[in-house]
Amino acid sequence: MIRTPTPVSNPPRFLRQVCLTPFSPPHPPPPHRKPAVLAALASANSWQWDAFVLDAVTRGRPLSALAAHLIRSAGLVTALRLDAAALGRWLRAVEDDYGNNPFHNRVHAADVLKVGQRGGPGEHAVSLVSQNTPSEAPAA
């Protein structure tokens, strides 16, 4: 007997934001192409990088802007055959879940991501994936 999937009447917010809106993201994407944003992202490889500057120039989207930049710079979109639009929606959905906490917020998360990217344990995984094609990527 073949069963047809039952439609979900009220899918979780995550699914509504990421999976169910393929052509109209729930939030406008961060302005990655503006010179100030490009300059803030270009300095992300420096220890003098300032997460508050990126927050200001991305109008409150420092985490998704930095994560997208790092993922693209590492060549992971191509290597893992990621859907860039879905990735952007997912990153913004993650970022939207940060509340108005004065410390554990979007700016702090972007700063932690940046520090972790500079020689943290994830750097080895990124280099492994970016050096292999998807079919050759090492098993987790």
Disulfide bonds with the S-S distance in Angstrom:
none
